[in-house]
């Protein structure tokens, strides 16, 4: 193989290797970006579509720009891969994301969506643009005698195979076994090593080796070392932290930088979970009942008043129980099922006396598919007669914004009777507990007027 100035290029197998790993890393970066953004902006369809859309846009730009190079191809490719490796190692790190989103969103007070857009343009766009140039550059390394269609088909197929492996291997194996930080390090390592394969001059190779070592060391410190200090565990779903509260006041389980569960020195939990316990175990006197908890958190639905109730916890992350026990608490009071909440309800035929929905992907965001009328209808179908559904919703109790009002409307469109209890009455977001069940008076739309007022009769009719 020869470049445009007649110099001998690397063996064909090395070029194919570069194409394969470029495809692998490119899709891995996209997946890692979506995963790393969850604690800061959630995982809604809007966020995912923005990441994918911008990725494809700058990939197209990279294809176009890469096709215009006709000399010094290996040098350009080496520079592109080196810069991309550096940006991946820094820009995808949790340390950088904490600084970026907490500083921009909380200090400068810019809109969260704009913070996301600027991050994507600063980190994901240049990486994608540089990696996108790889395919047209490598195609220009083949001699003119090779048919364009033949080499184009082969290059694209190899790159796509790499993308397939990157998508599957990254999520199923790397993130769930080695953690997110090591996954970022591995992808940085792959790109950095590729630059060494296409550096043949001894002095340049030595310089490139020093650069590669520097990038890998910096990536290790910003990712692996930082992850060890920040988290007890990370996987494809979340980052987990367990903190001891001051003065031996208890422990705090933090998931995706959001306080998920607490166990104080008096064995109590957060206010909202204690209110749920009071309603179930004190007010309703639940005994020998079946209770389903969607969103296990720290498995804190424990109480001395919980008399022989069968509690089933469902959470999407199968590692959660091993993280919680014994670091957060000694044991869990109930059974644990590792499955997506909606899938579990779809497949299960079990009915419950109470279903508690407490599912969050970050500080304030519930997965959107768990906020629909259809999901609430599924909850209702799994309740026993006179069963109670409890929803922990972070919204505005005054219902003065469209999001809060629409959630309220959606819940009440399914459950005829819902009592909402905000933990703090404010014209802002706070925890609101909805206690919902079916009511026999569903179709009764009677009202009291000056002309016809039977309120006293109705009142005394309810007295024993």
URDA-V613810 format. One record per residue. OMEGA is omega in degrees with one decimal (NA if undefined). D_LAST is the distance of its C-alpha to the last C-alpha in Angstrom with 1 decimal. Layout:
# URDA-V613810
<<OMEGA:D_LAST> <OMEGA:D_LAST>>
This chain:
# URDA-V613810
<<-175.6:95.4> <174.3:96.7> <-171.1:95.3> <179.1:96.8> <172.3:99.5> <179.3:100.6> <-178.8:99.3> <-179.7:98.0> <177.7:94.2> <178.1:92.0> <-177.6:91.9> <-178.5:89.9> <178.7:87.4> <177.7:86.5> <177.8:85.9> <177.7:83.5> <177.9:81.8> <179.9:81.3> <-178.5:79.9> <-176.1:77.5> <172.6:76.1> <177.4:75.9> <179.4:73.6> <-176.2:71.6> <-178.1:71.2> <-179.4:70.5> <177.4:67.4> <177.9:66.4> <178.3:66.5> <-179.7:64.3> <179.2:61.7> <178.4:62.0> <178.5:61.5> <179.8:58.3> <-176.7:57.1> <-179.8:58.2> <-176.3:56.6> <-178.4:53.0> <-173.0:52.1> <-177.5:53.4> <180.0:52.6> <-177.6:50.4> <-179.7:51.3> <178.6:50.3> <-179.9:52.4> <-179.4:53.9> <-179.1:55.2> <-178.9:56.6> <177.8:58.3> <179.3:59.9> <-178.8:61.4> <-178.6:62.6> <179.7:63.9> <176.6:65.9> <-178.5:67.1> <-179.5:68.6> <-177.6:70.0> <171.9:72.0> <177.0:72.9> <177.1:74.6> <177.5:76.3> <176.5:77.6> <-176.3:78.9> <-178.0:80.8> <-178.8:82.3> <180.0:83.2> <-177.4:85.3> <179.0:87.5> <178.7:88.9> <175.8:92.3> <-177.5:93.7> <-172.4:92.7> <-178.3:89.9> <178.4:89.3> <178.8:89.3> <180.0:86.7> <-179.9:84.6> <179.0:84.9> <179.9:83.9> <-177.9:80.9> <179.1:79.6> <179.9:80.1> <179.6:78.3> <179.1:75.4> <179.7:75.1> <-179.3:74.9> <178.7:72.3> <-177.5:70.1> <-179.0:70.4> <-170.2:69.4> <179.2:67.3> <-178.4:64.8> <177.3:64.3> <179.8:61.0> <179.5:62.9> <-178.7:64.3> <176.7:61.0> <178.8:59.2> <-173.8:61.9> <-173.4:62.0> <179.6:58.3> <179.6:57.1> <-177.2:60.2> <-173.7:60.2> <-173.9:56.5> <-178.3:55.4> <-179.8:58.6> <176.9:60.3> <174.9:56.9> <-179.8:58.1> <-177.2:55.9> <-179.5:54.9> <178.5:56.4> <175.3:59.7> <177.8:59.7> <-178.1:59.4> <180.0:62.1> <176.9:64.5> <-179.5:63.9> <-179.7:64.6> <-178.1:67.8> <-172.5:69.0> <-172.6:68.4> <-177.5:67.6> <-179.2:69.9> <177.6:73.2> <-179.3:72.5> <179.7:71.9> <-179.4:74.9> <179.3:77.2> <179.4:76.1> <-179.8:76.4> <-173.5:80.1> <-175.9:80.7> <179.4:81.0> <178.1:83.6> <-179.7:85.5> <177.1:85.8> <178.3:86.8> <177.0:89.7> <179.4:90.9> <-179.6:91.9> <-178.4:95.5> <-177.8:96.0> <-179.8:97.2> <-179.3:93.6> <-177.1:91.9> <-178.9:89.1> <-178.6:86.8> <-178.1:87.4> <178.2:86.8> <179.0:83.9> <-179.2:82.1> <-179.3:82.7> <-178.8:81.6> <179.6:78.4> <178.7:77.5> <179.1:78.1> <179.9:76.1> <175.2:73.2> <175.9:73.3> <178.3:73.1> <177.4:70.1> <-179.7:68.4> <178.7:69.0> <-179.8:67.9> <-176.1:64.6> <-175.2:63.8> <-177.7:65.4> <-173.8:64.0> <-172.5:60.3> <-172.9:60.1> <-170.3:62.6> <-175.2:63.7> <-176.3:60.6> <178.5:58.4> <-176.4:61.1> <-178.2:63.1> <-176.0:60.8> <-176.2:61.3> <179.4:63.9> <177.2:66.3> <176.6:65.8> <179.4:67.0> <-179.8:69.9> <179.0:70.9> <175.1:71.1> <179.1:73.1> <-179.1:75.4> <180.0:76.0> <-178.4:77.2> <179.7:79.2> <178.6:81.0> <179.8:81.9> <179.4:83.8> <-179.5:86.0> <-176.7:86.9> <174.8:88.4> <-171.9:90.3> <176.7:93.8> <-173.0:95.9> <-178.6:95.9> <178.7:95.5> <178.9:92.7> <178.7:91.0> <178.2:91.1> <179.9:89.7> <178.3:87.0> <177.4:86.1> <178.7:85.7> <180.0:83.4> <179.3:81.3> <178.6:80.9> <179.3:79.9> <-178.5:77.3> <178.2:75.8> <179.1:75.7> <178.1:74.0> <178.7:71.5> <-178.3:70.8> <-176.7:70.2> <-177.0:67.9> <-173.6:65.9> <-178.5:66.1> <179.3:66.7> <179.6:64.1> <179.0:61.5> <-179.1:62.1> <-173.9:61.4> <-166.8:58.4> <170.8:56.4> <178.6:55.6> <171.1:55.8> <173.7:56.2> <-175.7:56.1> <-177.2:55.8> <-170.4:52.2> <168.9:51.9> <-175.9:53.4> <175.1:51.6> <172.7:51.8> <-176.8:50.4> <172.8:50.8> <179.5:50.3> <-178.1:48.5> <175.0:50.5> <177.1:50.4> <-179.0:48.9> <179.0:45.5> <-179.2:45.0> <-179.6:46.0> <174.1:45.7> <-177.6:46.1> <179.2:47.7> <-177.7:48.1> <178.0:50.4> <178.3:50.4> <174.9:46.7> <-174.5:44.6> <-177.9:42.6> <176.7:41.0> <169.6:41.2> <-178.1:40.8> <-176.7:41.0> <176.9:42.1> <179.1:38.6> <175.2:38.0> <177.6:35.8> <177.3:36.5> <-176.9:36.3> <-174.9:33.4> <-180.0:32.2> <176.8:32.2> <176.6:30.5> <176.9:27.7> <177.6:27.4> <-179.1:27.4> <-179.4:24.6> <-175.1:22.4> <-168.9:23.3> <179.2:23.7> <-176.7:21.4> <-177.7:18.5> <177.1:18.3> <179.6:19.8> <173.3:22.4> <-179.6:24.3> <179.4:26.9> <176.3:26.5> <-176.0:29.4> <177.7:30.1> <177.3:33.0> <177.6:34.6> <-172.0:37.2> <-168.0:39.6> <-177.0:40.0> <-180.0:41.5> <179.5:41.7> <-170.7:39.2> <176.1:37.0> <179.6:33.5> <-180.0:33.8> <174.8:31.4> <-179.6:31.0> <-179.9:27.3> <-173.0:28.5> <170.8:27.9> <174.8:30.1> <179.9:29.4> <-176.6:32.3> <176.4:33.5> <177.8:36.2> <176.8:38.3> <177.2:40.4> <-173.8:43.2> <-174.8:46.4> <-177.4:48.7> <180.0:49.5> <-171.6:51.1> <-177.5:48.0> <179.9:47.0> <178.1:50.5> <-176.1:50.4> <-177.4:47.1> <5.9:47.9> <-172.9:49.3> <-178.1:50.3> <172.4:46.8> <-170.8:44.8> <179.9:45.8> <177.3:43.6> <-178.7:40.9> <-179.4:37.5> <178.8:37.5> <179.7:39.9> <176.7:42.0> <-179.8:43.3> <-178.6:46.0> <173.7:45.6> <-174.1:44.9> <-175.9:41.2> <177.5:41.6> <179.6:44.1> <-179.2:41.8> <179.5:38.9> <-175.7:41.4> <-174.6:42.8> <174.6:39.8> <-176.4:37.7> <174.3:35.1> <-173.3:31.4> <176.1:29.3> <176.1:25.7> <175.4:26.8> <-179.8:30.0> <-178.9:31.4> <-176.4:34.2> <-172.1:36.5> <178.7:40.0> <176.5:42.7> <172.3:46.4> <-169.1:47.2> <-174.2:45.7> <-169.5:43.7> <172.3:44.4> <174.8:42.4> <-171.2:44.5> <-178.3:44.4> <175.0:43.8> <178.4:40.5> <-173.5:39.3> <177.1:39.6> <-178.8:37.2> <178.0:38.6> <178.7:37.9> <176.4:34.2> <176.7:34.0> <175.7:35.4> <-177.7:32.8> <-179.2:30.1> <-177.8:31.9> <177.0:31.8> <171.1:28.1> <176.9:26.0> <-176.4:23.0> <178.0:20.4> <-175.8:23.3> <173.7:23.9> <-179.5:27.2> <-178.9:28.3> <172.9:31.4> <-175.0:33.5> <171.6:35.4> <-176.3:38.0> <179.1:38.0> <-176.5:37.8> <176.9:34.2> <-179.1:35.4> <-175.7:36.4> <175.7:39.6> <-173.9:41.9> <-179.0:42.3> <-177.5:41.6> <-178.6:38.3> <-178.1:37.1> <175.1:38.3> <179.3:36.5> <178.7:33.3> <-176.9:34.0> <178.2:35.0> <-175.8:31.8> <175.3:29.6> <-178.5:31.8> <-178.9:30.7> <-175.4:27.1> <-178.7:24.8> <178.4:22.6> <174.4:24.4> <-179.3:23.5> <-178.1:26.8> <176.2:27.3> <177.5:30.9> <177.4:32.3> <-180.0:34.4> <-175.7:34.1> <174.6:37.7> <-179.4:39.8> <-175.7:41.1> <176.1:40.3> <176.8:37.8> <173.9:35.4> <175.8:32.3> <174.9:29.6> <174.4:27.9> <-170.4:24.8> <172.3:24.7> <178.0:22.9> <-177.6:22.5> <-179.4:19.8> <-176.5:18.8> <-174.4:19.2> <-174.2:22.8> <-178.7:24.5> <-179.8:22.2> <-179.0:24.4> <175.3:22.7> <176.5:23.4> <176.4:22.9> <176.5:26.1> <-178.0:27.4> <-178.6:28.1> <-176.4:24.7> <-179.6:21.7> <-175.0:18.3> <-178.7:16.6> <177.8:14.7> <179.9:13.4> <-179.2:12.5> <-177.4:10.8> <177.9:8.5> <179.9:8.1> <-179.6:6.5> <177.9:3.8> <NA:0.0>>
